[in-house]
Amino acid sequence: MATRLDELASGKLKSSRQIYDESVKIRRQVDDGQPRLSEDDMQRAQFGPRGVPGKPDPAKMVPQRRKKTPSDFDPGHTA
């Protein structure tokens, strides 16, 4: 109880969010304006698209698939 009063008097009282984050060891993500990479993106950057660093992605869209893919694709609502 004395430590709680000492914290109150010194102005070092933590919010419940800070206490929770420290208890579960969560590191909050910094919003620095840069896009976040997924694990797949990080692996692609490290090992290349097919597991060979420095090589281009050999996957190409075949003409039949290109013909079947709509150019004005609208995914719509997910719900």
N, C-alpha and C positions, 0 to 999 in steps of 0.2 A: 504494500500500500504506500510505503514511503517513496518508492521509486516512481510510482504514478504521480504523486504530488510533486516530486522533484521535476518530472517531465513537464507537468502543467505549469510550474513556476518558471522554468527556463524557456518555455515556448517551443520545445522540441517534441511535441505530441504528434504521433503519427496517425495518419488516417487509416481507416479499416482496410482500404485497398492496398496501402503500403504494407501493412501487417500481413495481409493475405498473400501478396506477391512474394514477400520474404519467406513466408512459411512454406510455400510450394515451389520456391526457386524459379519463379517465372521471370523471364527477362522481356520487358515490354518492347515491341517493335518500334524503332525510331522512324518517324515520318520525315524523311529527307527529300521527298519528291522523286526518288528514283524507283523504277519498277522492281518488284521483288521477283527473284528467280525461283522457279520450282526445282525440286530435286532432279527432275528429268533435264531441265535446262542446264543445271550445274554439271550433270554427268556428260551431257552432249558437249559442253565447253571443254571439259577435261579429256574425254575419250574420243570425241568425234561422233558423227551421227550413226555410224555403223561399228563403232568400237575401234576405229583406226584414226588416231589423231592426225589432223591436217588434211584429211581427204574430204572432198565434197560429198554431199548426200546423193547417192546414185538413184534414189527413187524419183521416178518421173510419172506424170499423169498421162495415162494412155489416151488416145483419141476418143475411144468409146466412153470412157469415164468423163472426159471433158465435155462431150456432147450431152451426157445425161445430167451434169451438174448445172443447176439453174444459176444464171448470172445475177439475178435479183433476189437472192436468198434472204428470207426474213424468218428467223427462228421462232418468232412469236413469244407468247407468254409461257413461262414454265409452270405456272399454277393453274 
